[in-house]
Amino acid sequence: MLPVHQSMTDADLLEAYAPPDAADPFVRFNFVSTLDGAATHGGTSGELGNEADQRIFALLRRFADVILVGAGTVRAEGYGGELLDGPAQDWRRARGLTAHPAVAVVSGSLGLEPDGPFLAECPVRPLILTGPEAPEARRRRLEDAADVVVLEPGTTAAAIVGALSACGHRVIHSEGGPHLLGTFVAGDAVDSLCLTLDPRLAGGPARRIAVGETEPDLRRMALHHLLTEDDALFLEYRRPAPDRRPR
């Protein structure tokens, strides 16, 4: 196991987590979970993880062409204002990227407030992905603050990836929530899962990191690397090399 501590520089961690150079979309999810599988405590993920987890969490955003989240995660976790600090934005500029990645939200009901912190303070004009069943009145309310894209019925992972790819986004970095990850697992569209394993037991009613209405086939992933600090584990699993994304 490789330790995560001061001897590992940001450059070391960025090298370890760097996405592959490829033309195909690269879909990465980042989650934290307790030992017994709880993705939240007290309704959010904020109490889980440690300083090393927060460090990795911030560094992973540097690679993103787009940060993808579910509307429930936006409501629970915030997401108002800048999502990258100054050094991260400088790092991106030096590599020919925009200072701040695009931001996309999946929302079936469009239950977001145009004057809420997320839409009012987002440093880039966000993209909201929804389905044809979304109320038209809510869609019109949000169009002044965001670009609203109506996907095919069911809002599949393939439709989400297709819409983001059409906007020129290759590295799709998602931070939740469980329903969104469940959708991508069902669609066999997860290329990377970065998972912090918090060394605590939670019990209670908390959900696990992925949930869905159906039970898809088991999806095999390959261990890319494993880091550790303070009894926490920081794992990245990627789609096995011979596998190709379903077309």
C-alpha positions in Angstrom: 0.0 0.0 0.0 1.2 3.5 -0.7 0.8 6.1 2.1 -1.0 9.4 1.6 1.0 11.9 3.7 3.2 14.9 3.3 5.8 12.9 1.4 3.3 12.5 -1.4 3.1 15.7 -3.2 0.1 17.0 -5.1 2.1 16.1 -8.3 2.4 12.5 -7.1 -1.3 12.2 -6.5 -2.2 13.9 -9.8 0.0 11.4 -11.6 -1.6 8.5 -9.8 -5.1 9.6 -10.6 -4.5 11.0 -14.1 -7.2 9.8 -16.7 -6.0 7.9 -19.7 -5.2 9.6 -22.9 -8.0 8.5 -25.2 -10.7 9.9 -27.5 -13.5 8.0 -25.7 -15.3 9.6 -22.8 -13.9 8.8 -19.4 -16.5 8.7 -16.7 -15.2 8.8 -13.1 -17.2 8.7 -9.9 -15.9 9.8 -6.5 -17.5 8.6 -3.3 -16.8 8.0 0.4 -18.3 5.2 2.4 -18.0 3.8 6.0 -16.8 0.3 6.6 -20.4 -0.9 6.7 -21.4 0.8 3.5 -23.0 4.1 4.6 -22.6 6.8 2.0 -23.8 9.5 4.4 -24.1 10.3 8.1 -26.7 12.8 9.3 -27.9 13.2 5.8 -24.7 14.3 4.1 -21.2 12.9 3.4 -19.5 15.8 5.2 -18.8 13.9 8.4 -17.1 11.1 6.5 -13.5 10.9 5.3 -10.4 12.9 6.6 -8.0 15.5 5.5 -6.4 13.2 3.0 -9.8 12.5 1.5 -10.5 16.2 1.1 -7.2 16.7 -0.5 -7.8 14.0 -3.1 -11.4 15.1 -3.6 -10.1 18.6 -4.5 -7.3 17.3 -6.8 -9.6 15.0 -8.8 -11.6 18.0 -9.9 -8.6 19.4 -11.8 -8.9 16.8 -14.5 -12.6 17.3 -15.2 -14.0 18.7 -18.4 -17.4 18.7 -16.6 -18.4 18.0 -12.9 -21.6 16.0 -12.9 -23.9 15.7 -9.9 -27.5 14.8 -9.2 -29.9 17.5 -8.0 -30.4 15.8 -4.7 -26.6 16.1 -4.1 -26.7 19.8 -4.9 -29.6 20.3 -2.4 -27.9 18.3 0.3 -24.3 19.3 -0.1 -24.5 22.9 -1.4 -22.3 23.4 -4.5 -22.6 27.2 -4.4 -19.7 29.3 -5.6 -16.3 28.3 -6.9 -15.6 24.5 -6.9 -11.8 24.9 -7.6 -9.4 27.2 -5.7 -6.9 29.5 -7.3 -4.0 27.1 -7.6 -6.2 24.5 -9.2 -7.4 27.0 -11.7 -3.9 28.0 -12.5 -2.9 24.3 -12.9 -5.7 23.9 -15.5 -4.8 27.1 -17.4 -1.2 25.9 -17.6 -2.5 22.8 -19.4 -4.7 24.6 -21.9 -8.0 23.9 -20.0 -10.6 26.4 -19.0 -10.0 27.8 -15.5 -13.2 26.1 -14.2 -14.8 22.9 -15.5 -18.3 22.9 -16.7 -21.0 21.9 -14.3 -23.9 19.6 -15.1 -26.8 18.6 -12.9 -29.2 15.7 -13.6 -32.7 16.6 -12.4 -35.9 14.8 -13.3 -38.3 17.2 -11.5 -36.2 20.4 -12.0 -36.6 21.1 -8.3 -33.9 23.7 -8.3 -34.4 27.4 -7.5 -33.1 29.9 -10.0 -32.1 32.3 -7.2 -30.7 29.5 -5.0 -27.0 29.5 -4.1 -26.0 26.9 -6.7 -27.5 28.6 -9.8 -26.9 32.2 -8.5 -23.3 31.6 -7.5 -22.1 29.1 -10.1 -18.9 30.4 -11.7 -19.9 29.0 -15.1 -23.3 28.7 -16.7 -24.5 25.3 -15.6 -26.1 22.6 -17.8 -29.2 20.9 -16.4 -30.1 17.5 -17.9 -33.7 16.4 -17.5 -36.3 14.1 -19.1 -39.4 14.9 -21.2 -41.6 14.4 -18.2 -40.1 17.5 -16.4 -42.7 20.3 -15.9 -42.5 22.8 -18.7 -43.1 25.8 -16.4 -40.1 24.8 -14.2 -38.0 24.4 -17.3 -38.8 27.9 -18.5 -38.0 29.3 -15.0 -34.5 27.8 -15.0 -33.6 28.7 -18.6 -32.4 32.2 -17.6 -29.9 30.7 -15.2 -28.9 27.5 -17.0 -28.9 25.6 -20.2 -31.6 23.0 -20.0 -31.3 19.9 -22.1 -34.2 17.4 -22.4 -33.0 13.8 -22.8 -34.8 10.7 -23.9 -37.3 9.1 -21.6 -35.7 7.3 -18.7 -32.6 9.6 -18.6 -30.1 6.7 -19.2 -26.4 6.9 -18.7 -25.8 6.6 -22.4 -28.1 9.7 -23.0 -26.2 11.7 -20.3 -22.8 10.8 -21.7 -24.0 11.5 -25.2 -25.3 15.0 -24.2 -22.0 15.9 -22.4 -19.9 14.5 -25.2 -21.9 16.6 -27.7 -20.8 19.7 -25.6 -17.1 18.6 -26.1 -16.7 17.1 -22.6 -14.5 14.0 -22.5 -13.5 13.7 -18.8 -16.8 13.4 -16.9 -16.2 13.7 -13.1 -19.2 12.8 -10.9 -19.6 13.3 -7.2 -23.0 11.7 -6.7 -25.5 10.9 -5.7 -26.4 7.3 -5.2 -29.2 7.3 -7.8 -26.9 8.8 -10.4 -24.2 6.2 -9.8 -26.9 3.5 -9.9 -28.0 4.7 -13.3 -24.4 4.5 -14.6 -23.8 1.1 -13.1 -27.0 -0.1 -14.8 -25.8 1.3 -18.1 -22.3 -0.2 -17.7 -20.9 3.3 -18.1 -18.5 3.7 -15.1 -14.9 3.8 -16.2 -13.4 4.8 -12.8 -14.7 4.6 -9.2 -12.6 6.5 -6.6 -13.7 5.3 -3.2 -12.6 6.5 0.2 -13.2 3.8 2.8 -13.8 5.6 6.1 -12.6 3.3 9.0 -15.8 3.7 11.0 -19.1 1.9 11.4 -22.3 3.9 10.9 -25.3 1.6 11.2 -28.6 3.4 10.9 -30.7 4.0 7.7 -28.0 5.6 5.5 -28.0 4.4 1.8 -25.0 2.9 0.1 -23.2 4.7 -2.7 -25.3 3.3 -5.5 -29.0 2.6 -5.6 -31.5 1.8 -8.4 -34.8 0.4 -9.3 -33.4 -2.7 -11.1 -30.6 -5.1 -10.3 -28.1 -5.2 -13.3 -25.5 -7.8 -13.9 -22.4 -7.6 -11.7 -19.8 -5.3 -13.2 -16.2 -6.3 -12.9 -13.6 -3.6 -12.2 -9.8 -3.7 -11.8 -7.8 -2.2 -9.0 -5.8 0.8 -10.3 -4.2 1.8 -7.0 -4.6 1.8 -3.3 -3.5 4.5 -0.8 -3.8 4.7 2.9 -3.6 7.2 5.8 -5.0 7.1 9.3 -6.6 3.7 8.7 -8.6 5.1 5.8 -8.2 3.5 2.4 -8.3 5.4 -0.9 -9.0 3.1 -3.8 -9.4 3.6 -7.5 -11.0 0.9 -9.6 -11.1 1.2 -13.4 -12.8 -0.6 -16.2 -10.6 -3.6 -17.1 -8.2 -2.7 -19.9 -9.6 -5.1 -22.6 -13.2 -3.8 -22.0 -14.6 -1.2 -24.3 -17.5 1.1 -23.5 -20.8 -0.3 -24.8 -22.0 1.5 -28.0 
